[in-house]
């Protein structure tokens, strides 16, 4: 069975600083995908970044980047130049290549302070 | 239009009521999903529709009945719910149901309270 673990229930960061959210996962699959979703107070789940397991290069999307360590089964999210609008619950998620089931971690509540 | 629209935003119902949740997208997506999210928990998959056919049912009780009348519309019919069914119900869509190859677009959810 696949599991996703986020060990930081809550974090805070000052505006304009950098913060890293941790995620580890466990799977015996070789073909899978990893995601970071954010859920602001509006409750809509928004895809932040996506990583294919077969790609060694870490994904980046503007201020968001990941550190994907496949052997360690680690997938952390770095947010640079944090903005007040980044305040949200962040979920790490896993999906195999063929199934439509996103398996989420328990989430990290991030607060960006002015 | 990259929106998934869910109605109603809030719903309160008694245990004997019958109600329906509605989800609509106009992105031409052929896969649609229902997720359930309890307070302070991550979302959990309930159903997946692919080309208007139910492809995944994650052992959901029969008091939840999904329906996909066309490629743009997804309903969730509710009957004889229990208080523990109170949760945020999220709808999502993707181009197809190809697992991790797909980007899921989520709606803002329906907050359901069962009294």
gemmi code that builds the backbone of each chain (N, CA, C; Angstrom):
import gemmi

chains = {
    "A": [
        ("UNK", (0.840, -1.191, 0.000), (0.000, 0.000, 0.000), (0.881, 1.249, 0.000)),
        ("UNK", (0.383, 2.266, -0.685), (1.134, 3.520, -0.746), (0.743, 4.414, 0.415)),
        ("UNK", (1.720, 5.079, 0.990), (1.460, 6.047, 2.057), (2.242, 7.320, 1.786)),
        ("UNK", (1.692, 8.432, 2.275), (2.345, 9.731, 2.155), (2.376, 10.356, 3.547)),
        ("UNK", (3.545, 10.803, 3.977), (3.703, 11.336, 5.330), (4.225, 12.768, 5.284)),
        ("UNK", (3.494, 13.648, 5.943), (3.955, 15.033, 6.121), (4.130, 15.236, 7.616)),
        ("UNK", (5.353, 15.460, 8.030), (5.675, 15.455, 9.460), (5.508, 16.807, 10.132)),
        ("UNK", (5.199, 17.847, 9.365), (5.069, 19.195, 9.925), (3.599, 19.618, 9.862)),
        ("UNK", (2.852, 19.525, 10.960), (1.432, 19.910, 10.901), (1.258, 21.406, 10.621)),
        ("UNK", (2.147, 22.226, 11.158), (2.040, 23.669, 10.971), (3.417, 24.279, 10.819)),
        ("UNK", (3.472, 25.324, 9.978), (4.707, 26.093, 9.832), (4.347, 27.550, 9.606)),
        ("UNK", (5.285, 28.418, 9.950), (5.086, 29.829, 9.630), (6.382, 30.401, 9.065)),
        ("UNK", (6.233, 31.445, 8.265), (7.386, 32.072, 7.626), (7.084, 33.563, 7.464)),
        ("UNK", (8.112, 34.360, 7.514), (7.956, 35.788, 7.270), (7.854, 36.037, 5.766)),
        ("UNK", (7.064, 37.025, 5.431), (6.941, 37.444, 4.039), (8.329, 37.683, 3.450)),
        ("UNK", (8.511, 37.238, 2.204), (9.747, 37.385, 1.414), (10.823, 36.355, 1.766)),
        ("UNK", (10.599, 35.562, 2.821), (11.598, 34.555, 3.159), (11.280, 33.236, 2.455)),
        ("UNK", (12.178, 32.264, 2.673), (12.055, 30.955, 2.036), (11.659, 29.918, 3.074)),
        ("UNK", (10.807, 29.000, 2.670), (10.362, 27.944, 3.576), (10.351, 26.618, 2.816)),
        ("UNK", (10.641, 25.536, 3.536), (10.634, 24.199, 2.935), (9.679, 23.291, 3.691)),
        ("UNK", (8.774, 22.662, 2.947), (7.804, 21.727, 3.511), (8.257, 20.307, 3.164)),
        ("UNK", (8.203, 19.418, 4.144), (8.719, 18.056, 3.970), (7.611, 17.070, 3.605)),
        ("UNK", (8.001, 16.045, 2.868), (7.078, 14.971, 2.504), (7.896, 13.716, 2.238)),
        ("UNK", (7.465, 12.611, 2.808), (8.055, 11.315, 2.449), (6.929, 10.395, 2.026)),
        ("UNK", (7.261, 9.404, 1.241), (6.239, 8.495, 0.738), (6.799, 7.086, 0.719)),
        ("UNK", (5.911, 6.124, 0.612), (6.336, 4.735, 0.537), (5.545, 4.044, -0.552)),
        ("UNK", (6.225, 3.375, -1.433), (5.580, 2.637, -2.512), (6.534, 1.597, -3.056)),
        ("UNK", (5.947, 0.556, -3.642), (6.755, -0.446, -4.337), (6.630, -0.270, -5.847)),
        ("UNK", (5.825, 0.734, -6.258), (5.646, 0.995, -7.684), (6.893, 1.671, -8.249)),
        ("UNK", (7.111, 1.459, -9.539), (8.237, 2.122, -10.195), (7.768, 3.307, -11.037)),
        ("UNK", (6.500, 3.284, -11.441), (5.943, 4.350, -12.269), (4.929, 5.133, -11.449)),
        ("UNK", (5.284, 6.334, -11.022), (4.367, 7.112, -10.202), (4.648, 8.599, -10.350)),
        ("UNK", (3.753, 9.386, -9.784), (3.825, 10.833, -9.886), (3.606, 11.433, -8.503)),
        ("UNK", (4.243, 12.534, -8.256), (4.124, 13.225, -6.971), (3.641, 14.646, -7.214)),
        ("UNK", (2.862, 15.142, -6.287), (2.237, 16.448, -6.438), (2.290, 17.216, -5.117)),
        ("UNK", (2.261, 18.518, -5.245), (1.949, 19.390, -4.124), (0.708, 20.193, -4.514)),
        ("UNK", (-0.323, 20.110, -3.649), (-1.541, 20.891, -3.821), (-1.630, 21.877, -2.656)),
        ("UNK", (-2.186, 23.055, -2.927), (-2.494, 23.983, -1.850), (-4.003, 24.149, -1.750)),
        ("UNK", (-4.452, 24.307, -0.513), (-5.886, 24.535, -0.265), (-6.019, 25.783, 0.600)),
        ("UNK", (-6.263, 26.937, -0.034), (-6.457, 28.186, 0.733), (-7.805, 28.168, 1.429)),
        ("UNK", (-8.112, 29.214, 2.194), (-9.403, 29.269, 2.887), (-10.610, 29.134, 1.951)),
        ("UNK", (-10.441, 29.427, 0.672), (-11.541, 29.239, -0.284), (-11.891, 27.765, -0.481)),
        ("UNK", (-11.032, 26.873, 0.002), (-11.231, 25.417, 0.002), (-10.935, 24.741, -1.343)),
        ("UNK", (-10.698, 25.531, -2.385), (-10.400, 24.909, -3.673), (-8.991, 24.329, -3.655)),
        ("UNK", (-8.852, 23.103, -4.084), (-7.534, 22.462, -4.182), (-6.870, 22.941, -5.474)),
        ("UNK", (-5.658, 23.480, -5.333), (-4.957, 24.047, -6.483), (-3.620, 23.337, -6.645)),
        ("UNK", (-3.362, 22.826, -7.846), (-2.089, 22.160, -8.098), (-0.957, 23.180, -8.100)),
        ("UNK", (0.056, 22.919, -7.276), (1.212, 23.806, -7.199), (2.323, 23.327, -8.116)),
        ("UNK", (2.614, 22.017, -8.037), (3.746, 21.482, -8.803), (3.610, 19.967, -8.909)),
        ("UNK", (4.182, 19.412, -9.950), (4.053, 17.990, -10.258), (5.417, 17.443, -10.675)),
        ("UNK", (5.712, 16.208, -10.223), (7.004, 15.580, -10.531), (6.776, 14.153, -11.013)),
        ("UNK", (7.351, 13.824, -12.165), (7.297, 12.439, -12.629), (8.466, 11.677, -12.008)),
        ("UNK", (8.213, 10.489, -11.485), (9.260, 9.745, -10.781), (10.416, 9.359, -11.685)),
        ("UNK", (10.144, 9.211, -12.981), (11.206, 8.774, -13.879), (12.129, 9.924, -14.295)),
        ("UNK", (11.749, 11.140, -13.933), (12.588, 12.297, -14.268), (13.499, 12.629, -13.093)),
        ("UNK", (14.787, 12.714, -13.353), (15.728, 13.037, -12.277), (15.729, 14.527, -11.976)),
        ("UNK", (15.405, 15.331, -12.969), (15.442, 16.777, -12.779), (14.296, 17.223, -11.895)),
        ("UNK", (14.600, 18.063, -10.917), (13.574, 18.574, -10.014), (12.671, 19.573, -10.725)),
        ("UNK", (11.350, 19.444, -10.480), (10.393, 20.358, -11.095), (10.450, 21.737, -10.441)),
        ("UNK", (10.203, 22.761, -11.241), (10.108, 24.127, -10.714), (8.928, 24.828, -11.386)),
        ("UNK", (8.276, 25.687, -10.628), (7.181, 26.530, -11.137), (7.310, 27.887, -10.456)),
        ("UNK", (7.971, 28.799, -11.149), (8.151, 30.159, -10.613), (8.831, 30.100, -9.234)),
        ("UNK", (8.145, 30.515, -8.172), (8.751, 30.560, -6.835), (8.755, 29.203, -6.136)),
        ("UNK", (8.146, 28.209, -6.763), (7.998, 26.890, -6.148), (8.955, 25.898, -6.805)),
        ("UNK", (9.656, 25.133, -5.988), (10.532, 24.097, -6.518), (10.505, 22.905, -5.566)),
        ("UNK", (10.866, 21.752, -6.103), (10.890, 20.554, -5.272), (12.308, 20.001, -5.203)),
        ("UNK", (12.540, 19.263, -4.125), (13.766, 18.462, -3.989), (13.315, 17.006, -3.937)),
        ("UNK", (13.446, 16.331, -5.066), (12.976, 14.963, -5.205), (14.165, 14.014, -5.028)),
        ("UNK", (14.122, 13.233, -3.956), (15.171, 12.249, -3.681), (14.532, 10.863, -3.771)),
        ("UNK", (14.632, 10.249, -4.953), (13.892, 9.019, -5.208), (14.334, 7.878, -4.297)),
        ("UNK", (15.626, 7.726, -4.077), (16.114, 6.617, -3.247), (15.637, 6.768, -1.806)),
        ("UNK", (15.597, 7.990, -1.333), (15.149, 8.263, 0.037), (13.636, 8.387, 0.118)),
        ("UNK", (12.948, 8.368, -1.026), (11.486, 8.542, -1.091), (11.084, 9.823, -0.371)),
        ("UNK", (11.733, 10.887, -0.787), (11.500, 12.185, -0.177), (11.132, 13.191, -1.273)),
        ("UNK", (10.213, 14.094, -0.967), (9.693, 15.028, -1.976), (9.328, 16.332, -1.263)),
        ("UNK", (10.301, 17.199, -1.045), (10.040, 18.426, -0.293), (9.736, 19.583, -1.242)),
        ("UNK", (8.984, 20.549, -0.740), (8.580, 21.734, -1.506), (9.252, 22.963, -0.925)),
        ("UNK", (9.935, 23.716, -1.772), (10.551, 24.968, -1.343), (9.778, 26.127, -1.952)),
        ("UNK", (9.382, 27.052, -1.093), (8.700, 28.270, -1.547), (9.649, 29.430, -1.293)),
        ("UNK", (10.039, 30.092, -2.357), (10.938, 31.248, -2.252), (10.132, 32.534, -2.271)),
        ("UNK", (10.689, 33.593, -1.643), (10.029, 34.898, -1.646), (8.556, 34.746, -1.246)),
        ("UNK", (8.310, 34.171, -0.078), (6.949, 33.866, 0.363), (6.059, 35.111, 0.333)),
        ("UNK", (4.832, 34.897, -0.097), (3.854, 35.981, -0.178), (2.657, 35.659, 0.708)),
        ("UNK", (1.936, 36.711, 1.112), (0.786, 36.513, 2.000), (-0.223, 35.550, 1.370)),
        ("UNK", (-0.339, 35.585, 0.057), (-1.275, 34.703, -0.642), (-0.862, 33.246, -0.639)),
        ("UNK", (0.341, 32.956, -0.151), (0.777, 31.556, -0.042), (0.215, 30.888, 1.209)),
        ("UNK", (-0.405, 31.673, 2.082), (-1.012, 31.106, 3.291), (-2.093, 30.110, 2.884)),
        ("UNK", (-1.934, 28.866, 3.314), (-2.842, 27.791, 2.895), (-2.433, 26.493, 3.576)),
        ("UNK", (-3.258, 25.477, 3.401), (-2.887, 24.116, 3.751), (-2.221, 23.513, 2.515)),
        ("UNK", (-1.079, 22.898, 2.714), (-0.361, 22.281, 1.606), (-0.381, 20.765, 1.775)),
        ("UNK", (-0.837, 20.090, 0.721), (-0.907, 18.638, 0.723), (0.089, 18.068, -0.278)),
        ("UNK", (0.877, 17.119, 0.190), (1.700, 16.313, -0.688), (0.839, 15.133, -1.145)),
        ("UNK", (0.946, 14.737, -2.403), (0.082, 13.672, -2.911), (0.841, 12.780, -3.887)),
        ("UNK", (0.351, 11.566, -4.010), (0.993, 10.511, -4.790), (-0.059, 9.866, -5.675)),
        ("UNK", (0.352, 9.534, -6.901), (-0.553, 8.801, -7.779), (0.279, 7.852, -8.628)),
        ("UNK", (-0.211, 6.612, -8.811), (0.506, 5.701, -9.688), (0.237, 6.081, -11.142)),
        ("UNK", (0.949, 5.441, -12.027), (0.854, 5.813, -13.428), (-0.501, 5.582, -14.047)),
        ("UNK", (-1.234, 4.614, -13.536), (-2.457, 4.233, -14.232), (-3.732, 4.514, -13.449)),
        ("UNK", (-3.654, 4.613, -12.152), (-4.878, 4.750, -11.362), (-5.225, 6.204, -11.146)),
        ("UNK", (-6.526, 6.453, -10.984), (-6.980, 7.822, -10.752), (-7.073, 8.185, -9.299)),
        ("UNK", (-6.380, 7.475, -8.409), (-6.526, 7.720, -6.981), (-5.348, 8.528, -6.458)),
        ("UNK", (-5.602, 9.800, -6.162), (-4.603, 10.643, -5.516), (-4.581, 10.287, -4.041)),
        ("UNK", (-3.415, 9.902, -3.524), (-3.279, 9.608, -2.100), (-2.587, 10.802, -1.463)),
        ("UNK", (-3.278, 11.438, -0.529), (-2.778, 12.660, 0.081), (-2.124, 12.395, 1.426)),
        ("UNK", (-1.138, 13.233, 1.761), (-0.655, 13.301, 3.130), (-1.643, 14.084, 3.981)),
        ("UNK", (-1.340, 14.223, 5.275), (-2.274, 14.887, 6.189), (-2.218, 16.405, 6.096)),
        ("UNK", (-1.250, 16.928, 5.413), (-1.197, 18.352, 5.165), (-0.310, 19.114, 6.136)),
        ("UNK", (0.191, 20.250, 5.656), (0.955, 21.197, 6.475), (0.292, 22.555, 6.336)),
        ("UNK", (-0.093, 23.123, 7.456), (-0.719, 24.441, 7.435), (0.380, 25.499, 7.461)),
        ("UNK", (0.483, 26.265, 6.381), (1.511, 27.292, 6.268), (0.901, 28.667, 6.472)),
        ("UNK", (1.498, 29.427, 7.363), (1.081, 30.818, 7.574), (2.232, 31.726, 7.177)),
        ("UNK", (1.946, 32.684, 6.297), (2.945, 33.669, 5.909), (2.609, 34.961, 6.648)),
        ("UNK", (3.569, 35.437, 7.435), (3.326, 36.604, 8.298), (3.953, 37.859, 7.699)),
        ("UNK", (3.246, 38.999, 7.790), (3.781, 40.252, 7.220), (4.928, 40.806, 8.068)),
    ],
    "B": [
        ("UNK", (-12.195, 28.871, -20.204), (-12.870, 28.574, -18.937), (-12.177, 27.377, -18.288)),
        ("UNK", (-11.499, 27.600, -17.148), (-10.792, 26.521, -16.473), (-11.424, 26.254, -15.116)),
        ("UNK", (-12.740, 26.437, -15.052), (-13.414, 26.307, -13.767), (-14.212, 25.021, -13.658)),
        ("UNK", (-14.212, 24.509, -12.420), (-15.131, 23.460, -12.047), (-16.095, 24.089, -11.038)),
        ("UNK", (-17.366, 24.078, -11.382), (-18.367, 24.783, -10.573), (-19.196, 23.777, -9.791)),
        ("UNK", (-19.271, 23.982, -8.483), (-20.060, 23.095, -7.645), (-21.195, 23.869, -6.990)),
        ("UNK", (-22.366, 23.265, -6.987), (-23.519, 23.839, -6.295), (-24.257, 22.749, -5.524)),
        ("UNK", (-24.843, 23.101, -4.376), (-24.705, 24.380, -3.686), (-23.364, 24.476, -2.955)),
        ("UNK", (-23.018, 25.632, -2.451), (-21.774, 25.772, -1.677), (-21.940, 25.216, -0.267)),
        ("UNK", (-23.140, 25.335, 0.272), (-23.434, 24.817, 1.610), (-24.759, 24.072, 1.542)),
        ("UNK", (-24.874, 22.998, 2.324), (-26.108, 22.227, 2.355), (-26.275, 21.635, 3.748)),
        ("UNK", (-27.464, 21.849, 4.304), (-27.810, 21.226, 5.579), (-28.995, 20.310, 5.307)),
        ("UNK", (-28.893, 19.077, 5.742), (-29.987, 18.140, 5.493), (-30.194, 17.219, 6.691)),
        ("UNK", (-31.429, 16.754, 6.824), (-31.759, 15.781, 7.851), (-31.470, 14.378, 7.359)),
        ("UNK", (-31.473, 13.450, 8.276), (-31.100, 12.073, 7.937), (-32.122, 11.395, 7.033)),
        ("UNK", (-33.331, 11.942, 6.940), (-34.349, 11.325, 6.089), (-34.490, 12.029, 4.735)),
        ("UNK", (-33.747, 13.109, 4.563), (-33.866, 13.888, 3.325), (-33.188, 13.203, 2.142)),
        ("UNK", (-33.599, 13.633, 0.941), (-32.893, 13.303, -0.294), (-32.442, 14.613, -0.921)),
        ("UNK", (-31.162, 14.693, -1.233), (-30.616, 15.894, -1.854), (-29.594, 15.484, -2.903)),
        ("UNK", (-29.205, 16.452, -3.721), (-28.186, 16.177, -4.742), (-27.159, 17.286, -4.776)),
        ("UNK", (-25.912, 16.898, -5.000), (-24.825, 17.837, -5.253), (-24.550, 17.829, -6.753)),
        ("UNK", (-24.203, 19.030, -7.244), (-23.988, 19.159, -8.680), (-22.601, 19.698, -8.969)),
        ("UNK", (-22.005, 19.193, -10.039), (-20.677, 19.629, -10.462), (-20.687, 19.796, -11.971)),
        ("UNK", (-20.127, 20.891, -12.454), (-20.141, 21.173, -13.882), (-18.781, 21.697, -14.345)),
        ("UNK", (-18.357, 21.246, -15.512), (-17.134, 21.777, -16.133), (-17.356, 21.892, -17.632)),
        ("UNK", (-16.718, 22.899, -18.225), (-16.853, 23.124, -19.664), (-15.480, 23.193, -20.312)),
        ("UNK", (-14.577, 22.335, -19.820), (-13.221, 22.290, -20.367), (-13.051, 21.136, -21.346)),
        ("UNK", (-14.133, 20.397, -21.612), (-14.034, 19.247, -22.503), (-13.386, 18.040, -21.853)),
        ("UNK", (-13.296, 18.053, -20.522), (-12.690, 16.929, -19.819), (-13.599, 15.708, -19.854)),
        ("UNK", (-12.996, 14.520, -19.934), (-13.794, 13.293, -20.010), (-13.681, 12.455, -18.745)),
        ("UNK", (-12.974, 12.935, -17.741), (-12.894, 12.246, -16.456), (-13.356, 13.195, -15.362)),
        ("UNK", (-14.193, 12.686, -14.462), (-14.677, 13.500, -13.357), (-14.650, 12.664, -12.085)),
        ("UNK", (-14.431, 13.351, -10.956), (-14.138, 12.690, -9.685), (-14.958, 13.311, -8.550)),
        ("UNK", (-15.316, 12.477, -7.590), (-15.839, 12.965, -6.314), (-14.862, 12.586, -5.216)),
        ("UNK", (-14.499, 13.595, -4.377), (-13.677, 13.390, -3.197), (-14.464, 13.850, -1.978)),
        ("UNK", (-14.199, 13.209, -0.854), (-14.787, 13.601, 0.428), (-13.656, 14.059, 1.344)),
        ("UNK", (-13.855, 15.215, 1.989), (-12.826, 15.738, 2.883), (-13.450, 16.075, 4.240)),
        ("UNK", (-13.129, 15.284, 5.245), (-13.569, 15.577, 6.606), (-12.702, 16.709, 7.155)),
        ("UNK", (-13.229, 17.364, 8.206), (-12.532, 18.521, 8.783), (-11.114, 18.147, 9.218)),
        ("UNK", (-10.161, 18.968, 8.829), (-8.753, 18.824, 9.205), (-8.137, 17.511, 8.721)),
        ("UNK", (-8.705, 16.947, 7.654), (-8.189, 15.714, 7.061), (-7.935, 15.941, 5.569)),
        ("UNK", (-7.136, 15.067, 4.946), (-6.967, 15.206, 3.495), (-8.169, 14.651, 2.737)),
        ("UNK", (-8.323, 15.023, 1.489), (-9.416, 14.463, 0.677), (-9.218, 12.966, 0.444)),
        ("UNK", (-10.347, 12.259, 0.305), (-10.326, 10.834, -0.006), (-11.210, 10.592, -1.220)),
        ("UNK", (-10.709, 9.802, -2.148), (-11.452, 9.532, -3.371), (-12.693, 8.704, -3.085)),
        ("UNK", (-13.810, 9.098, -3.744), (-15.044, 8.315, -3.654), (-15.316, 7.604, -4.982)),
        ("UNK", (-15.401, 8.386, -6.055), (-15.786, 7.836, -7.359), (-14.960, 8.499, -8.464)),
        ("UNK", (-14.763, 7.721, -9.556), (-14.182, 8.251, -10.781), (-15.071, 7.862, -11.949)),
        ("UNK", (-15.397, 8.849, -12.788), (-16.107, 8.589, -14.032), (-15.159, 8.870, -15.197)),
        ("UNK", (-15.159, 7.944, -16.154), (-14.371, 8.117, -17.359), (-15.292, 7.924, -18.550)),
        ("UNK", (-15.394, 8.945, -19.393), (-16.313, 8.901, -20.539), (-17.723, 8.495, -20.093)),
        ("UNK", (-18.175, 9.158, -19.042), (-19.535, 9.009, -18.496), (-19.810, 7.636, -17.899)),
        ("UNK", (-18.787, 6.811, -17.768), (-18.974, 5.498, -17.145), (-18.202, 5.451, -15.820)),
        ("UNK", (-18.834, 4.842, -14.820), (-18.192, 4.722, -13.526), (-17.016, 3.756, -13.639)),
        ("UNK", (-15.804, 4.246, -13.324), (-14.633, 3.388, -13.464), (-14.021, 3.020, -12.113)),
        ("UNK", (-14.220, 3.840, -11.109), (-13.707, 3.540, -9.769), (-14.778, 3.889, -8.738)),
        ("UNK", (-15.061, 2.952, -7.853), (-15.936, 3.178, -6.703), (-15.155, 2.669, -5.496)),
        ("UNK", (-14.732, 3.590, -4.657), (-13.880, 3.219, -3.524), (-14.708, 2.714, -2.346)),
        ("UNK", (-15.528, 1.687, -2.607), (-16.320, 1.037, -1.540), (-17.162, 2.050, -0.766)),
        ("UNK", (-17.796, 2.930, -1.506), (-18.621, 3.971, -0.879), (-20.003, 3.396, -0.562)),
        ("UNK", (-20.578, 3.714, 0.617), (-21.922, 3.208, 0.955), (-22.958, 3.608, -0.079)),
        ("UNK", (-23.986, 2.781, -0.222), (-24.985, 3.005, -1.269), (-25.853, 4.225, -1.016)),
        ("UNK", (-25.783, 4.828, 0.158), (-26.537, 6.059, 0.396), (-25.966, 7.225, -0.416)),
        ("UNK", (-24.783, 7.018, -1.015), (-24.205, 7.963, -1.969), (-24.348, 7.349, -3.364)),
        ("UNK", (-25.018, 8.047, -4.261), (-25.260, 7.513, -5.590), (-24.784, 8.510, -6.645)),
        ("UNK", (-23.685, 8.224, -7.337), (-23.204, 9.170, -8.338), (-23.945, 8.981, -9.660)),
        ("UNK", (-23.918, 10.055, -10.442), (-24.535, 10.006, -11.764), (-23.782, 10.952, -12.674)),
        ("UNK", (-23.517, 10.522, -13.903), (-22.834, 11.369, -14.875), (-23.694, 11.420, -16.129)),
        ("UNK", (-24.670, 12.339, -16.189), (-25.626, 12.356, -17.314), (-25.000, 12.768, -18.648)),
        ("UNK", (-23.938, 13.560, -18.589), (-23.208, 13.896, -19.815), (-21.780, 14.274, -19.444)),
        ("UNK", (-20.975, 14.574, -20.444), (-19.541, 14.752, -20.185), (-19.228, 15.997, -19.378)),
        ("UNK", (-20.187, 16.922, -19.238), (-19.933, 18.168, -18.519), (-20.465, 18.166, -17.096)),
        ("UNK", (-21.272, 17.190, -16.783), (-22.051, 17.254, -15.550), (-21.855, 15.997, -14.701)),
        ("UNK", (-21.695, 16.208, -13.402), (-21.566, 15.098, -12.461), (-22.436, 15.411, -11.248)),
        ("UNK", (-23.274, 14.461, -10.887), (-24.133, 14.632, -9.721), (-23.770, 13.628, -8.647)),
        ("UNK", (-24.084, 13.981, -7.412), (-23.969, 13.028, -6.308), (-25.282, 13.085, -5.546)),
        ("UNK", (-26.057, 11.999, -5.641), (-27.363, 11.937, -4.992), (-27.177, 11.365, -3.585)),
        ("UNK", (-27.816, 12.029, -2.636), (-27.642, 11.692, -1.231), (-28.977, 11.261, -0.636)),
        ("UNK", (-28.970, 10.163, 0.106), (-30.211, 9.663, 0.695), (-29.904, 8.940, 1.993)),
        ("UNK", (-30.659, 9.275, 3.032), (-30.524, 8.595, 4.323), (-29.099, 8.684, 4.869)),
        ("UNK", (-28.549, 9.904, 4.813), (-27.179, 10.083, 5.300), (-27.126, 10.069, 6.820)),
        ("UNK", (-25.932, 9.867, 7.330), (-25.659, 9.850, 8.757), (-24.875, 11.120, 9.146)),
        ("UNK", (-24.929, 11.512, 10.393), (-24.165, 12.703, 10.808), (-22.681, 12.596, 10.474)),
        ("UNK", (-22.116, 11.402, 10.483), (-20.687, 11.249, 10.188), (-20.373, 11.473, 8.711)),
        ("UNK", (-21.406, 11.629, 7.896), (-21.192, 11.957, 6.479), (-20.976, 13.457, 6.274)),
        ("UNK", (-21.118, 14.222, 7.331), (-20.856, 15.661, 7.239), (-19.404, 15.881, 6.838)),
        ("UNK", (-19.203, 16.651, 5.771), (-17.854, 16.834, 5.223), (-17.919, 17.839, 4.080)),
        ("UNK", (-16.754, 18.161, 3.564), (-16.643, 18.946, 2.332), (-16.555, 17.950, 1.180)),
        ("UNK", (-17.440, 18.094, 0.187), (-17.425, 17.199, -0.968), (-16.851, 17.973, -2.148)),
        ("UNK", (-15.736, 17.468, -2.640), (-15.007, 18.130, -3.714), (-15.185, 17.371, -5.016)),
        ("UNK", (-15.443, 18.123, -6.075), (-15.503, 17.556, -7.411), (-14.230, 17.970, -8.154)),
        ("UNK", (-13.750, 17.112, -9.029), (-12.585, 17.440, -9.851), (-12.795, 16.879, -11.247)),
        ("UNK", (-12.042, 17.432, -12.190), (-12.088, 16.890, -13.545), (-10.676, 16.875, -14.123)),
        ("UNK", (-10.477, 16.027, -15.128), (-9.216, 16.000, -15.861), (-9.517, 15.584, -17.289)),
        ("UNK", (-8.549, 15.817, -18.157), (-8.765, 15.529, -19.567), (-9.228, 14.077, -19.774)),
        ("UNK", (-8.478, 13.151, -19.197), (-8.885, 11.751, -19.185), (-8.497, 11.172, -17.831)),
        ("UNK", (-8.840, 9.916, -17.602), (-8.492, 9.259, -16.340), (-7.248, 8.410, -16.564)),
        ("UNK", (-6.103, 9.081, -16.662), (-4.855, 8.371, -16.920), (-3.894, 8.523, -15.749)),
        ("UNK", (-4.467, 8.524, -14.554), (-3.637, 8.551, -13.360), (-2.764, 9.784, -13.302)),
        ("UNK", (-1.494, 9.583, -12.992), (-0.591, 10.691, -12.738), (-0.246, 11.530, -13.955)),
        ("UNK", (-0.630, 11.074, -15.138), (-0.396, 11.872, -16.333), (-1.306, 13.084, -16.371)),
        ("UNK", (-2.354, 13.042, -15.561), (-3.379, 14.064, -15.643), (-3.197, 15.157, -14.606)),
        ("UNK", (-3.629, 16.351, -14.984), (-3.746, 17.455, -14.029), (-5.208, 17.534, -13.631)),
        ("UNK", (-5.477, 17.450, -12.332), (-6.846, 17.552, -11.843), (-7.192, 18.999, -11.527)),
        ("UNK", (-8.359, 19.412, -11.973), (-8.905, 20.720, -11.642), (-10.033, 20.497, -10.630)),
        ("UNK", (-9.930, 21.168, -9.500), (-10.908, 20.989, -8.429), (-11.874, 22.167, -8.372)),
        ("UNK", (-13.095, 21.856, -7.930), (-14.036, 22.898, -7.562), (-13.797, 23.330, -6.116)),
        ("UNK", (-14.600, 24.278, -5.656), (-14.463, 24.788, -4.286), (-15.239, 23.976, -3.269)),
        ("UNK", (-15.997, 22.998, -3.748), (-16.632, 22.071, -2.827), (-18.012, 22.474, -2.352)),
        ("UNK", (-18.736, 21.491, -1.825), (-19.996, 21.689, -1.127), (-19.788, 21.263, 0.317)),
        ("UNK", (-20.014, 22.190, 1.232), (-19.907, 21.861, 2.660), (-21.243, 21.287, 3.120)),
        ("UNK", (-21.259, 20.017, 3.447), (-22.482, 19.315, 3.808), (-22.542, 19.082, 5.310)),
        ("UNK", (-23.676, 19.425, 5.901), (-23.930, 19.130, 7.315), (-25.171, 18.258, 7.406)),
        ("UNK", (-25.046, 17.123, 8.063), (-26.172, 16.204, 8.245), (-26.600, 16.242, 9.711)),
        ("UNK", (-27.860, 16.614, 9.912), (-28.344, 16.765, 11.298), (-29.146, 15.551, 11.749)),
    ],
}
model = gemmi.Model(1)
for chain_id, residues in chains.items():
    chain = gemmi.Chain(chain_id)
    for i, (resn, *xyz) in enumerate(residues, 1):
        res = gemmi.Residue()
        res.name, res.seqid = resn, gemmi.SeqId(i, " ")
        for name, pos in zip(("N", "CA", "C"), xyz):
            atom = gemmi.Atom()
            atom.name, atom.element = name, gemmi.Element(name[0])
            atom.pos, atom.b_iso = gemmi.Position(*pos), 0.0
            res.add_atom(atom)
        chain.add_residue(res)
    model.add_chain(chain)
structure = gemmi.Structure()
structure.add_model(model)
structure.setup_entities()
